[in-house]
Amino acid sequence: MENNYLNYKGRPLVRCGNEMYYGSMNDKYIVFIRELASRKVNDVDVGTKFEIQLLYTDPDIKGRGKIVKSTERGSFSDAMEFAEAWLRANNKK
């Protein structure tokens, strides 16, 4: 089966509105990113604040128990670099 998801540094990135999931459900962890604030730049909304959460993928863990770590960043590029570092450090096989 072909993967039709957008990839960033070899990992799937799925977006729905202002929320994104980064990583593979086959790994122990994924990252959830939510845009919390934005501003207009030349009639385009640009994110200015992002919430980042490292989450367990284990379906038996429910609710807030899924959240391992949480932080905020001021740009999407910073959020993605932070998310990549978390996944690289925590999904070691």
VMD Tcl script that builds the backbone (N, CA, C; Angstrom):
set m [mol new atoms 279]
animate dup $m
set s [atomselect $m all]
$s set {name element resname resid chain x y z} {
  {N N MET 1 A 0.846 -1.187 0.000}
  {CA C MET 1 A 0.000 0.000 0.000}
  {C C MET 1 A 0.888 1.245 0.000}
  {N N GLU 2 A 0.615 2.176 -0.861}
  {CA C GLU 2 A 1.420 3.384 -0.999}
  {C C GLU 2 A 1.043 4.417 0.053}
  {N N ASN 3 A 2.054 5.084 0.622}
  {CA C ASN 3 A 1.852 6.142 1.611}
  {C C ASN 3 A 1.649 7.464 0.876}
  {N N ASN 4 A 0.474 8.062 0.998}
  {CA C ASN 4 A 0.174 9.320 0.312}
  {C C ASN 4 A 0.272 10.522 1.228}
  {N N TYR 5 A 0.884 10.362 2.413}
  {CA C TYR 5 A 1.019 11.464 3.359}
  {C C TYR 5 A 2.214 12.337 3.004}
  {N N LEU 6 A 2.112 13.608 3.375}
  {CA C LEU 6 A 3.250 14.503 3.311}
  {C C LEU 6 A 4.275 13.990 4.310}
  {N N ASN 7 A 5.549 14.008 3.948}
  {CA C ASN 7 A 6.604 13.566 4.844}
  {C C ASN 7 A 7.556 14.705 5.136}
  {N N TYR 8 A 8.049 14.737 6.369}
  {CA C TYR 8 A 9.083 15.691 6.775}
  {C C TYR 8 A 10.173 14.873 7.440}
  {N N LYS 9 A 11.368 14.927 6.886}
  {CA C LYS 9 A 12.521 14.170 7.391}
  {C C LYS 9 A 12.188 12.680 7.536}
  {N N GLY 10 A 11.433 12.170 6.542}
  {CA C GLY 10 A 11.135 10.745 6.493}
  {C C GLY 10 A 9.988 10.277 7.366}
  {N N ARG 11 A 9.287 11.201 8.018}
  {CA C ARG 11 A 8.155 10.817 8.884}
  {C C ARG 11 A 6.876 11.457 8.347}
  {N N PRO 12 A 5.733 10.767 8.494}
  {CA C PRO 12 A 4.460 11.321 8.030}
  {C C PRO 12 A 4.060 12.570 8.816}
  {N N LEU 13 A 3.467 13.530 8.102}
  {CA C LEU 13 A 2.929 14.750 8.702}
  {C C LEU 13 A 1.507 14.911 8.181}
  {N N VAL 14 A 0.534 14.827 9.090}
  {CA C VAL 14 A -0.882 14.895 8.717}
  {C C VAL 14 A -1.489 16.123 9.368}
  {N N ARG 15 A -2.162 16.955 8.560}
  {CA C ARG 15 A -2.750 18.200 9.060}
  {C C ARG 15 A -4.253 18.205 8.852}
  {N N CYS 16 A -4.945 18.749 9.853}
  {CA C CYS 16 A -6.379 18.984 9.756}
  {C C CYS 16 A -6.637 20.326 10.433}
  {N N GLY 17 A -6.910 21.363 9.644}
  {CA C GLY 17 A -7.111 22.702 10.198}
  {C C GLY 17 A -5.841 23.215 10.843}
  {N N ASN 18 A -5.930 23.585 12.111}
  {CA C ASN 18 A -4.744 24.117 12.801}
  {C C ASN 18 A -4.063 23.050 13.671}
  {N N GLU 19 A -4.371 21.781 13.429}
  {CA C GLU 19 A -3.765 20.683 14.183}
  {C C GLU 19 A -2.998 19.767 13.245}
  {N N MET 20 A -1.851 19.251 13.737}
  {CA C MET 20 A -1.011 18.360 12.947}
  {C C MET 20 A -0.524 17.215 13.810}
  {N N TYR 21 A -0.371 16.064 13.188}
  {CA C TYR 21 A 0.261 14.910 13.815}
  {C C TYR 21 A 1.497 14.587 13.012}
  {N N TYR 22 A 2.604 14.371 13.712}
  {CA C TYR 22 A 3.883 14.115 13.069}
  {C C TYR 22 A 4.464 12.819 13.624}
  {N N GLY 23 A 4.762 11.883 12.747}
  {CA C GLY 23 A 5.338 10.615 13.147}
  {C C GLY 23 A 4.480 9.452 12.706}
  {N N SER 24 A 4.961 8.262 12.994}
  {CA C SER 24 A 4.294 7.033 12.581}
  {C C SER 24 A 3.604 6.369 13.771}
  {N N MET 25 A 2.387 5.907 13.561}
  {CA C MET 25 A 1.663 5.189 14.605}
  {C C MET 25 A 2.312 3.835 14.899}
  {N N ASN 26 A 3.249 3.403 14.075}
  {CA C ASN 26 A 3.980 2.164 14.327}
  {C C ASN 26 A 5.093 2.363 15.356}
  {N N ASP 27 A 5.439 3.617 15.661}
  {CA C ASP 27 A 6.458 3.929 16.659}
  {C C ASP 27 A 5.802 4.071 18.033}
  {N N LYS 28 A 6.618 4.151 19.065}
  {CA C LYS 28 A 6.101 4.276 20.429}
  {C C LYS 28 A 5.498 5.655 20.673}
  {N N TYR 29 A 6.024 6.690 19.978}
  {CA C TYR 29 A 5.580 8.071 20.181}
  {C C TYR 29 A 5.290 8.770 18.858}
  {N N ILE 30 A 4.381 9.731 18.901}
  {CA C ILE 30 A 4.159 10.688 17.818}
  {C C ILE 30 A 4.117 12.074 18.465}
  {N N VAL 31 A 4.104 13.107 17.620}
  {CA C VAL 31 A 4.011 14.476 18.126}
  {C C VAL 31 A 2.736 15.119 17.602}
  {N N PHE 32 A 2.025 15.785 18.492}
  {CA C PHE 32 A 0.833 16.565 18.156}
  {C C PHE 32 A 1.227 18.039 18.203}
  {N N ILE 33 A 0.894 18.791 17.157}
  {CA C ILE 33 A 1.201 20.225 17.092}
  {C C ILE 33 A -0.094 20.977 16.821}
  {N N ARG 34 A -0.350 22.016 17.608}
  {CA C ARG 34 A -1.542 22.847 17.421}
  {C C ARG 34 A -1.114 24.312 17.315}
  {N N GLU 35 A -1.621 24.999 16.282}
  {CA C GLU 35 A -1.390 26.434 16.145}
  {C C GLU 35 A -2.310 27.158 17.120}
  {N N LEU 36 A -1.719 27.910 18.039}
  {CA C LEU 36 A -2.495 28.621 19.053}
  {C C LEU 36 A -2.773 30.069 18.687}
  {N N ALA 37 A -1.888 30.684 17.895}
  {CA C ALA 37 A -2.047 32.093 17.523}
  {C C ALA 37 A -1.421 32.332 16.157}
  {N N SER 38 A -1.949 33.341 15.457}
  {CA C SER 38 A -1.403 33.712 14.150}
  {C C SER 38 A -1.598 35.202 13.923}
  {N N ARG 39 A -0.942 35.711 12.881}
  {CA C ARG 39 A -1.123 37.113 12.481}
  {C C ARG 39 A -1.099 37.175 10.964}
  {N N LYS 40 A -1.673 38.236 10.425}
  {CA C LYS 40 A -1.726 38.431 8.972}
  {C C LYS 40 A -0.420 39.044 8.481}
  {N N VAL 41 A 0.139 38.444 7.439}
  {CA C VAL 41 A 1.295 38.994 6.740}
  {C C VAL 41 A 0.948 38.948 5.263}
  {N N ASN 42 A 0.756 40.123 4.664}
  {CA C ASN 42 A 0.354 40.203 3.253}
  {C C ASN 42 A -0.861 39.321 2.947}
  {N N ASP 43 A -1.894 39.458 3.767}
  {CA C ASP 43 A -3.151 38.721 3.619}
  {C C ASP 43 A -3.037 37.211 3.815}
  {N N VAL 44 A -1.956 36.757 4.419}
  {CA C VAL 44 A -1.768 35.331 4.710}
  {C C VAL 44 A -1.608 35.175 6.217}
  {N N ASP 45 A -2.339 34.206 6.810}
  {CA C ASP 45 A -2.180 33.913 8.235}
  {C C ASP 45 A -0.867 33.171 8.459}
  {N N VAL 46 A -0.051 33.704 9.363}
  {CA C VAL 46 A 1.229 33.089 9.710}
  {C C VAL 46 A 1.198 32.752 11.195}
  {N N GLY 47 A 1.464 31.494 11.517}
  {CA C GLY 47 A 1.448 31.054 12.908}
  {C C GLY 47 A 2.521 31.732 13.741}
  {N N THR 48 A 2.141 32.151 14.949}
  {CA C THR 48 A 3.079 32.830 15.842}
  {C C THR 48 A 3.233 32.121 17.186}
  {N N LYS 49 A 2.414 31.095 17.428}
  {CA C LYS 49 A 2.514 30.347 18.681}
  {C C LYS 49 A 1.982 28.936 18.446}
  {N N PHE 50 A 2.793 27.930 18.831}
  {CA C PHE 50 A 2.440 26.540 18.606}
  {C C PHE 50 A 2.621 25.734 19.880}
  {N N GLU 51 A 1.635 24.890 20.181}
  {CA C GLU 51 A 1.719 23.936 21.274}
  {C C GLU 51 A 2.234 22.625 20.684}
  {N N ILE 52 A 3.186 21.992 21.373}
  {CA C ILE 52 A 3.765 20.732 20.913}
  {C C ILE 52 A 3.637 19.714 22.046}
  {N N GLN 53 A 3.152 18.513 21.717}
  {CA C GLN 53 A 3.025 17.455 22.714}
  {C C GLN 53 A 3.600 16.150 22.167}
  {N N LEU 54 A 4.427 15.509 22.971}
  {CA C LEU 54 A 4.896 14.167 22.657}
  {C C LEU 54 A 3.879 13.205 23.248}
  {N N LEU 55 A 3.313 12.321 22.408}
  {CA C LEU 55 A 2.233 11.429 22.827}
  {C C LEU 55 A 2.612 9.967 22.631}
  {N N TYR 56 A 2.169 9.111 23.572}
  {CA C TYR 56 A 2.257 7.669 23.377}
  {C C TYR 56 A 1.277 7.268 22.281}
  {N N THR 57 A 1.643 6.277 21.476}
  {CA C THR 57 A 0.721 5.742 20.463}
  {C C THR 57 A -0.052 4.536 20.975}
  {N N ASP 58 A 0.276 4.040 22.149}
  {CA C ASP 58 A -0.375 2.860 22.734}
  {C C ASP 58 A -1.883 3.117 22.885}
  {N N PRO 59 A -2.728 2.334 22.201}
  {CA C PRO 59 A -4.179 2.562 22.272}
  {C C PRO 59 A -4.783 2.269 23.643}
  {N N ASP 60 A -4.055 1.555 24.504}
  {CA C ASP 60 A -4.573 1.256 25.840}
  {C C ASP 60 A -4.410 2.425 26.809}
  {N N ILE 61 A -3.582 3.400 26.443}
  {CA C ILE 61 A -3.395 4.585 27.284}
  {C C ILE 61 A -4.425 5.616 26.842}
  {N N LYS 62 A -5.183 6.136 27.773}
  {CA C LYS 62 A -6.295 7.037 27.448}
  {C C LYS 62 A -6.059 8.450 27.982}
  {N N GLY 63 A -6.733 9.419 27.358}
  {CA C GLY 63 A -6.784 10.803 27.834}
  {C C GLY 63 A -5.432 11.454 28.037}
  {N N ARG 64 A -5.325 12.197 29.133}
  {CA C ARG 64 A -4.114 12.949 29.441}
  {C C ARG 64 A -2.914 12.058 29.711}
  {N N GLY 65 A -3.154 10.786 29.977}
  {CA C GLY 65 A -2.075 9.841 30.191}
  {C C GLY 65 A -1.202 9.632 28.971}
  {N N LYS 66 A -1.721 9.987 27.786}
  {CA C LYS 66 A -0.955 9.874 26.544}
  {C C LYS 66 A 0.150 10.916 26.443}
  {N N ILE 67 A -0.002 12.052 27.147}
  {CA C ILE 67 A 0.953 13.156 27.028}
  {C C ILE 67 A 2.203 12.857 27.849}
  {N N VAL 68 A 3.344 12.808 27.167}
  {CA C VAL 68 A 4.627 12.552 27.808}
  {C C VAL 68 A 5.325 13.863 28.126}
  {N N LYS 69 A 5.356 14.759 27.152}
  {CA C LYS 69 A 5.988 16.075 27.286}
  {C C LYS 69 A 5.148 17.097 26.535}
  {N N SER 70 A 5.258 18.357 26.952}
  {CA C SER 70 A 4.520 19.433 26.299}
  {C C SER 70 A 5.319 20.723 26.398}
  {N N THR 71 A 5.289 21.532 25.337}
  {CA C THR 71 A 5.962 22.826 25.330}
  {C C THR 71 A 5.307 23.714 24.279}
  {N N GLU 72 A 5.759 24.943 24.177}
  {CA C GLU 72 A 5.280 25.882 23.155}
  {C C GLU 72 A 6.469 26.487 22.429}
  {N N ARG 73 A 6.266 26.828 21.152}
  {CA C ARG 73 A 7.280 27.474 20.335}
  {C C ARG 73 A 6.632 28.602 19.543}
  {N N GLY 74 A 7.459 29.557 19.103}
  {CA C GLY 74 A 6.962 30.758 18.455}
  {C C GLY 74 A 6.915 30.732 16.944}
  {N N SER 75 A 7.348 29.642 16.319}
  {CA C SER 75 A 7.248 29.540 14.861}
  {C C SER 75 A 7.055 28.080 14.477}
  {N N PHE 76 A 6.503 27.864 13.300}
  {CA C PHE 76 A 6.269 26.505 12.834}
  {C C PHE 76 A 7.585 25.777 12.619}
  {N N SER 77 A 8.582 26.453 12.071}
  {CA C SER 77 A 9.874 25.791 11.848}
  {C C SER 77 A 10.503 25.361 13.166}
  {N N ASP 78 A 10.436 26.200 14.198}
  {CA C ASP 78 A 10.951 25.815 15.518}
  {C C ASP 78 A 10.161 24.631 16.082}
  {N N ALA 79 A 8.852 24.644 15.907}
  {CA C ALA 79 A 8.008 23.554 16.396}
  {C C ALA 79 A 8.381 22.241 15.710}
  {N N MET 80 A 8.605 22.264 14.398}
  {CA C MET 80 A 8.946 21.049 13.667}
  {C C MET 80 A 10.325 20.532 14.040}
  {N N GLU 81 A 11.277 21.417 14.219}
  {CA C GLU 81 A 12.615 20.984 14.619}
  {C C GLU 81 A 12.582 20.370 16.018}
  {N N PHE 82 A 11.817 20.973 16.907}
  {CA C PHE 82 A 11.662 20.445 18.259}
  {C C PHE 82 A 10.987 19.074 18.202}
  {N N ALA 83 A 9.922 18.942 17.409}
  {CA C ALA 83 A 9.202 17.678 17.260}
  {C C ALA 83 A 10.128 16.591 16.718}
  {N N GLU 84 A 10.920 16.916 15.728}
  {CA C GLU 84 A 11.858 15.951 15.148}
  {C C GLU 84 A 12.867 15.484 16.194}
  {N N ALA 85 A 13.390 16.410 16.983}
  {CA C ALA 85 A 14.357 16.051 18.036}
  {C C ALA 85 A 13.724 15.118 19.063}
  {N N TRP 86 A 12.490 15.402 19.472}
  {CA C TRP 86 A 11.788 14.528 20.419}
  {C C TRP 86 A 11.629 13.129 19.858}
  {N N LEU 87 A 11.172 13.029 18.611}
  {CA C LEU 87 A 10.955 11.706 18.024}
  {C C LEU 87 A 12.271 10.955 17.852}
  {N N ARG 88 A 13.289 11.642 17.400}
  {CA C ARG 88 A 14.599 11.014 17.205}
  {C C ARG 88 A 15.130 10.467 18.543}
  {N N ALA 89 A 14.993 11.238 19.607}
  {CA C ALA 89 A 15.506 10.836 20.924}
  {C C ALA 89 A 14.671 9.749 21.587}
  {N N ASN 90 A 13.358 9.759 21.374}
  {CA C ASN 90 A 12.472 8.864 22.116}
  {C C ASN 90 A 12.060 7.602 21.361}
  {N N ASN 91 A 12.177 7.587 20.039}
  {CA C ASN 91 A 11.770 6.402 19.272}
  {C C ASN 91 A 12.948 5.533 18.873}
  {N N LYS 92 A 14.027 5.573 19.629}
  {CA C LYS 92 A 15.176 4.711 19.338}
  {C C LYS 92 A 14.774 3.269 19.544}
  {N N LYS 93 A 15.139 2.442 18.617}
  {CA C LYS 93 A 14.749 1.025 18.676}
  {C C LYS 93 A 15.771 0.228 19.430}
}
mol reanalyze $m
mol bondsrecalc $m
mol representation Tube
mol addrep $m
